[in-house]
């Protein structure tokens, strides 16, 4: 009997997560219409798509883990792995709307007041697929090795224009293809874009990036976080397809390193 009860609760937990649906939240009491769509993803992770906030985050998709921070009354935050960054919070607050109390959630964006959003409805399977594909594209995980090489070439040209330097990328393709990750080197686009942005923002970073003559890229031994090091004019980067939020993580890693 005990075994049956334990098995039932394990099955209930798995099924409840497996059937968790994507949810659409919309802002209120604002002069803009902000939308946040929360999509269950792999391994207890979530994608959140933002639009209409009149902010650079519009059109972007970020990956988060959900944490209650030790609070057990339904309050939680979505935390971006490897980054001290959250945007979407539930603090257990409600607002009176159309004669009834509705729970609202809070969206925090840089250089913008907090935005309150309420549940607006479910999300179509087509929209969910689009959001997942947008995230993979942002990650640099494209449909083929040919597409990856084209994307890397374009990002490299942008880096040269902004930074005045053309480091040689040396990619150990075999280390990736052996593990069936032939498009993972496309994540290097995130690092090229981060360097481009740093050169545009700060002359000191531009000088530091000019010292990079080559970039060695190989498969990481761990899948949770990329590693970056710099020695003898060579920037060494390890990557894995499961590393989250490469555009944001690459920028942070480079600002910490250079």
C-alpha positions as a Markdown table, in Angstrom:
| # | Residue | x | y | z |
|---|---|---|---|---|
| 1 | Unk | 0.0 | 0.0 | 0.0 |
| 2 | Unk | 2.8 | 2.4 | 0.9 |
| 3 | Unk | 4.5 | 1.6 | -2.4 |
| 4 | Unk | 1.3 | 2.4 | -4.3 |
| 5 | Unk | 1.0 | 5.8 | -2.5 |
| 6 | Unk | 4.6 | 6.8 | -3.1 |
| 7 | Unk | 4.3 | 5.7 | -6.8 |
| 8 | Unk | 1.1 | 7.7 | -7.1 |
| 9 | Unk | 2.7 | 10.9 | -5.9 |
| 10 | Unk | 5.8 | 10.5 | -8.0 |
| 11 | Unk | 3.5 | 10.0 | -11.1 |
| 12 | Unk | 1.4 | 13.0 | -10.1 |
| 13 | Unk | 4.5 | 15.2 | -9.9 |
| 14 | Unk | 5.8 | 14.1 | -13.2 |
| 15 | Unk | 2.5 | 14.5 | -15.0 |
| 16 | Unk | 1.7 | 17.9 | -13.5 |
| 17 | Unk | 5.0 | 19.3 | -14.8 |
| 18 | Unk | 4.7 | 17.5 | -18.1 |
| 19 | Unk | 1.3 | 19.0 | -18.7 |
| 20 | Unk | 2.2 | 22.5 | -17.4 |
| 21 | Unk | 1.0 | 25.0 | -20.1 |
| 22 | Unk | 2.6 | 28.2 | -21.4 |
| 23 | Unk | 1.0 | 31.3 | -20.0 |
| 24 | Unk | 0.5 | 34.8 | -21.4 |
| 25 | Unk | 0.7 | 37.8 | -19.0 |
| 26 | Unk | -0.2 | 41.3 | -20.0 |
| 27 | Unk | 0.5 | 44.7 | -18.3 |
| 28 | Unk | -2.1 | 47.0 | -16.8 |
| 29 | Unk | -2.0 | 50.6 | -15.5 |
| 30 | Unk | 0.6 | 51.4 | -18.1 |
| 31 | Unk | 0.7 | 53.6 | -21.2 |
| 32 | Unk | 2.2 | 50.7 | -23.1 |
| 33 | Unk | 1.1 | 47.1 | -23.6 |
| 34 | Unk | 3.7 | 44.8 | -22.2 |
| 35 | Unk | 3.5 | 41.1 | -22.8 |
| 36 | Unk | 5.4 | 38.3 | -21.1 |
| 37 | Unk | 4.9 | 34.7 | -22.2 |
| 38 | Unk | 6.2 | 32.0 | -19.9 |
| 39 | Unk | 7.0 | 28.7 | -21.6 |
| 40 | Unk | 7.9 | 25.5 | -19.7 |
| 41 | Unk | 11.2 | 24.2 | -21.1 |
| 42 | Unk | 13.6 | 21.3 | -20.3 |
| 43 | Unk | 14.7 | 20.2 | -16.8 |
| 44 | Unk | 12.5 | 22.4 | -14.7 |
| 45 | Unk | 13.5 | 25.5 | -16.7 |
| 46 | Unk | 11.4 | 28.2 | -18.3 |
| 47 | Unk | 11.6 | 30.5 | -21.3 |
| 48 | Unk | 10.2 | 33.9 | -21.0 |
| 49 | Unk | 9.4 | 36.0 | -24.1 |
| 50 | Unk | 9.0 | 39.8 | -23.7 |
| 51 | Unk | 7.3 | 42.2 | -26.1 |
| 52 | Unk | 5.7 | 45.7 | -25.9 |
| 53 | Unk | 7.7 | 46.9 | -22.9 |
| 54 | Unk | 9.3 | 49.7 | -24.9 |
| 55 | Unk | 12.7 | 48.3 | -23.8 |
| 56 | Unk | 15.7 | 46.6 | -25.4 |
| 57 | Unk | 14.4 | 43.3 | -24.0 |
| 58 | Unk | 11.4 | 43.4 | -26.5 |
| 59 | Unk | 11.5 | 40.4 | -28.9 |
| 60 | Unk | 14.1 | 38.6 | -26.7 |
| 61 | Unk | 13.7 | 35.2 | -25.0 |
| 62 | Unk | 15.6 | 34.3 | -21.9 |
| 63 | Unk | 15.9 | 31.1 | -20.0 |
| 64 | Unk | 15.2 | 30.9 | -16.3 |
| 65 | Unk | 15.0 | 28.6 | -13.3 |
| 66 | Unk | 12.1 | 29.0 | -10.9 |
| 67 | Unk | 13.0 | 29.6 | -7.2 |
| 68 | Unk | 10.9 | 30.4 | -4.1 |
| 69 | Unk | 14.0 | 31.7 | -2.3 |
| 70 | Unk | 13.0 | 29.7 | 0.8 |
| 71 | Unk | 9.5 | 31.3 | 0.9 |
| 72 | Unk | 6.7 | 28.8 | 1.0 |
| 73 | Unk | 3.6 | 30.9 | 0.4 |
| 74 | Unk | 3.5 | 31.0 | -3.4 |
| 75 | Unk | 6.1 | 33.7 | -3.8 |
| 76 | Unk | 8.8 | 33.0 | -6.4 |
| 77 | Unk | 11.2 | 34.5 | -8.9 |
| 78 | Unk | 12.6 | 33.4 | -12.2 |
| 79 | Unk | 16.4 | 33.5 | -12.0 |
| 80 | Unk | 18.7 | 33.4 | -15.1 |
| 81 | Unk | 21.4 | 30.7 | -14.5 |
| 82 | Unk | 25.0 | 31.8 | -14.1 |
| 83 | Unk | 23.8 | 35.4 | -13.8 |
| 84 | Unk | 22.6 | 37.5 | -10.9 |
| 85 | Unk | 19.6 | 38.6 | -12.9 |
| 86 | Unk | 15.9 | 38.3 | -12.5 |
| 87 | Unk | 13.0 | 39.9 | -14.3 |
| 88 | Unk | 9.8 | 38.2 | -13.5 |
| 89 | Unk | 8.6 | 38.0 | -9.8 |
| 90 | Unk | 5.5 | 36.7 | -8.0 |
| 91 | Unk | 5.2 | 38.4 | -4.6 |
| 92 | Unk | 1.7 | 37.2 | -3.8 |
| 93 | Unk | 0.1 | 40.6 | -4.5 |
| 94 | Unk | -3.4 | 41.2 | -6.0 |
| 95 | Unk | -5.1 | 44.1 | -7.7 |
| 96 | Unk | -8.9 | 44.9 | -7.9 |
| 97 | Unk | -9.9 | 44.5 | -11.5 |
| 98 | Unk | -13.5 | 44.4 | -12.9 |
| 99 | Unk | -14.8 | 44.0 | -9.3 |
| 100 | Unk | -12.6 | 41.1 | -8.3 |
| 101 | Unk | -9.1 | 40.6 | -6.9 |
| 102 | Unk | -6.6 | 39.2 | -9.5 |
| 103 | Unk | -3.1 | 38.1 | -8.6 |
| 104 | Unk | -0.5 | 40.1 | -10.5 |
| 105 | Unk | 3.2 | 39.6 | -11.2 |
| 106 | Unk | 6.0 | 42.1 | -11.4 |
| 107 | Unk | 8.4 | 42.6 | -14.3 |
| 108 | Unk | 11.7 | 44.4 | -13.5 |
| 109 | Unk | 13.7 | 45.8 | -16.4 |
| 110 | Unk | 16.9 | 48.0 | -16.3 |
| 111 | Unk | 16.2 | 51.7 | -16.4 |
| 112 | Unk | 12.5 | 51.2 | -16.3 |
| 113 | Unk | 9.9 | 51.3 | -13.5 |
| 114 | Unk | 8.4 | 48.0 | -12.4 |
| 115 | Unk | 5.6 | 46.8 | -14.6 |
| 116 | Unk | 2.6 | 44.8 | -13.2 |
| 117 | Unk | 1.3 | 42.1 | -15.4 |
| 118 | Unk | -1.7 | 39.7 | -14.9 |
| 119 | Unk | -2.6 | 36.4 | -16.4 |
| 120 | Unk | -4.2 | 37.0 | -19.9 |
| 121 | Unk | -4.6 | 33.5 | -21.3 |
| 122 | Unk | -3.1 | 30.4 | -22.7 |
| 123 | Unk | -0.6 | 30.3 | -25.6 |
| 124 | Unk | -1.1 | 28.5 | -28.9 |
| 125 | Unk | 1.3 | 25.6 | -29.7 |
| 126 | Unk | 2.5 | 27.5 | -32.8 |
| 127 | Unk | 3.5 | 30.5 | -30.7 |
| 128 | Unk | 5.3 | 28.2 | -28.2 |
| 129 | Unk | 7.3 | 26.6 | -31.1 |
| 130 | Unk | 8.2 | 30.1 | -32.3 |
| 131 | Unk | 9.4 | 31.2 | -28.9 |
| 132 | Unk | 11.6 | 28.0 | -28.5 |
| 133 | Unk | 13.0 | 28.6 | -32.0 |
| 134 | Unk | 13.8 | 32.2 | -31.2 |
| 135 | Unk | 15.7 | 31.1 | -28.1 |
| 136 | Unk | 17.8 | 28.6 | -30.1 |
| 137 | Unk | 18.5 | 31.2 | -32.8 |
| 138 | Unk | 19.7 | 33.7 | -30.1 |
| 139 | Unk | 21.9 | 30.9 | -28.8 |
| 140 | Unk | 23.5 | 30.5 | -32.2 |
| 141 | Unk | 22.2 | 27.0 | -32.5 |
| 142 | Unk | 21.1 | 27.0 | -36.1 |
| 143 | Unk | 19.8 | 24.3 | -38.5 |
| 144 | Unk | 23.1 | 23.3 | -40.0 |
| 145 | Unk | 26.9 | 23.7 | -39.9 |
| 146 | Unk | 26.7 | 25.8 | -43.1 |
| 147 | Unk | 24.3 | 28.2 | -41.5 |
| 148 | Unk | 26.6 | 28.4 | -38.4 |
| 149 | Unk | 29.6 | 29.3 | -40.6 |
| 150 | Unk | 27.6 | 32.0 | -42.4 |
| 151 | Unk | 26.5 | 33.4 | -39.1 |
| 152 | Unk | 30.0 | 33.4 | -37.7 |
| 153 | Unk | 31.3 | 35.2 | -40.8 |
| 154 | Unk | 28.7 | 37.9 | -40.4 |
| 155 | Unk | 29.4 | 38.4 | -36.7 |
| 156 | Unk | 33.2 | 38.4 | -37.3 |
| 157 | Unk | 32.8 | 41.2 | -39.9 |
| 158 | Unk | 30.8 | 43.3 | -37.4 |
| 159 | Unk | 33.5 | 42.7 | -34.8 |
| 160 | Unk | 36.2 | 43.9 | -37.2 |
| 161 | Unk | 34.2 | 47.0 | -38.0 |
| 162 | Unk | 33.6 | 47.9 | -34.4 |
| 163 | Unk | 37.0 | 46.8 | -32.9 |
| 164 | Unk | 39.4 | 47.3 | -35.7 |
| 165 | Unk | 40.8 | 43.8 | -35.3 |
| 166 | Unk | 40.3 | 40.4 | -36.9 |
| 167 | Unk | 41.2 | 37.6 | -34.5 |
| 168 | Unk | 41.4 | 34.2 | -36.1 |
| 169 | Unk | 38.9 | 31.7 | -34.9 |
| 170 | Unk | 40.2 | 28.2 | -34.5 |
| 171 | Unk | 37.3 | 25.8 | -33.9 |
| 172 | Unk | 37.8 | 22.2 | -33.0 |
| 173 | Unk | 34.9 | 20.9 | -35.0 |
| 174 | Unk | 35.7 | 17.3 | -34.3 |
| 175 | Unk | 35.3 | 17.7 | -30.6 |
| 176 | Unk | 31.7 | 18.9 | -31.2 |
| 177 | Unk | 30.7 | 16.5 | -34.0 |
| 178 | Unk | 31.9 | 13.5 | -31.9 |
| 179 | Unk | 29.2 | 14.5 | -29.3 |
| 180 | Unk | 26.6 | 15.2 | -32.0 |
| 181 | Unk | 26.9 | 19.0 | -31.4 |
| 182 | Unk | 28.0 | 20.1 | -34.9 |
| 183 | Unk | 26.1 | 23.4 | -34.6 |
| 184 | Unk | 27.2 | 24.3 | -31.1 |
| 185 | Unk | 30.2 | 26.4 | -32.4 |
| 186 | Unk | 27.5 | 28.9 | -33.5 |
| 187 | Unk | 27.4 | 30.0 | -29.9 |
| 188 | Unk | 30.6 | 31.8 | -30.6 |
| 189 | Unk | 28.5 | 34.4 | -32.3 |
| 190 | Unk | 27.4 | 35.5 | -28.8 |
| 191 | Unk | 31.0 | 36.2 | -27.9 |
| 192 | Unk | 31.7 | 38.0 | -31.2 |
| 193 | Unk | 28.6 | 40.2 | -30.5 |
| 194 | Unk | 29.6 | 40.8 | -26.9 |
| 195 | Unk | 33.1 | 42.0 | -28.1 |
| 196 | Unk | 31.5 | 44.2 | -30.7 |
| 197 | Unk | 29.3 | 45.8 | -28.1 |
| 198 | Unk | 32.2 | 46.3 | -25.7 |
| 199 | Unk | 34.2 | 48.1 | -28.4 |
| 200 | Unk | 31.3 | 50.4 | -29.0 |
| 201 | Unk | 30.8 | 51.1 | -25.4 |
| 202 | Unk | 34.3 | 51.6 | -23.9 |
| 203 | Unk | 37.7 | 52.5 | -25.4 |
| 204 | Unk | 39.6 | 50.5 | -22.7 |
| 205 | Unk | 37.8 | 47.3 | -23.6 |
| 206 | Unk | 38.5 | 48.1 | -27.3 |
| 207 | Unk | 42.2 | 48.3 | -26.5 |
| 208 | Unk | 42.0 | 45.0 | -24.6 |
| 209 | Unk | 40.1 | 43.2 | -27.4 |
| 210 | Unk | 42.7 | 44.5 | -29.9 |
| 211 | Unk | 45.3 | 42.3 | -28.1 |
| 212 | Unk | 43.3 | 39.1 | -29.0 |
| 213 | Unk | 44.9 | 37.6 | -32.1 |
| 214 | Unk | 43.3 | 34.2 | -32.1 |
| 215 | Unk | 40.2 | 32.5 | -30.5 |
| 216 | Unk | 40.4 | 28.8 | -29.7 |
| 217 | Unk | 37.0 | 27.1 | -29.4 |
| 218 | Unk | 36.3 | 23.5 | -28.2 |
| 219 | Unk | 33.7 | 21.4 | -26.5 |
| 220 | Unk | 33.4 | 22.0 | -22.7 |
| 221 | Unk | 33.8 | 19.2 | -20.2 |
| 222 | Unk | 30.8 | 20.5 | -18.3 |
| 223 | Unk | 27.6 | 21.6 | -19.8 |
| 224 | Unk | 26.4 | 24.2 | -17.3 |
| 225 | Unk | 28.7 | 27.2 | -18.0 |
| 226 | Unk | 31.2 | 28.2 | -20.7 |
| 227 | Unk | 34.8 | 28.8 | -19.7 |
| 228 | Unk | 36.9 | 31.7 | -21.0 |
| 229 | Unk | 40.6 | 32.4 | -20.5 |
| 230 | Unk | 43.2 | 34.6 | -22.1 |
| 231 | Unk | 46.9 | 34.0 | -22.5 |
| 232 | Unk | 49.6 | 34.6 | -25.1 |
| 233 | Unk | 47.2 | 36.7 | -27.3 |
| 234 | Unk | 44.8 | 33.8 | -27.4 |
| 235 | Unk | 41.2 | 33.8 | -26.1 |
| 236 | Unk | 40.2 | 30.2 | -25.2 |
| 237 | Unk | 36.5 | 29.4 | -25.0 |
| 238 | Unk | 34.7 | 26.1 | -24.3 |
| 239 | Unk | 31.1 | 25.6 | -25.2 |
| 240 | Unk | 28.2 | 23.1 | -24.9 |
| 241 | Unk | 24.8 | 23.2 | -26.4 |
| 242 | Unk | 23.0 | 23.2 | -23.0 |
| 243 | Unk | 24.7 | 26.4 | -21.7 |
| 244 | Unk | 21.9 | 28.9 | -21.2 |
| 245 | Unk | 21.6 | 32.6 | -22.2 |
| 246 | Unk | 24.8 | 32.8 | -24.2 |
| 247 | Unk | 24.4 | 36.5 | -25.3 |
| 248 | Unk | 24.1 | 37.7 | -21.7 |
| 249 | Unk | 26.6 | 35.2 | -20.2 |
| 250 | Unk | 29.3 | 35.9 | -22.8 |
| 251 | Unk | 29.1 | 39.6 | -22.2 |
| 252 | Unk | 29.5 | 39.1 | -18.4 |
| 253 | Unk | 32.4 | 36.6 | -18.8 |
| 254 | Unk | 34.3 | 39.0 | -21.1 |
| 255 | Unk | 33.8 | 42.1 | -18.9 |
| 256 | Unk | 35.0 | 40.1 | -15.9 |
| 257 | Unk | 38.1 | 38.8 | -17.9 |
| 258 | Unk | 39.3 | 41.7 | -19.9 |
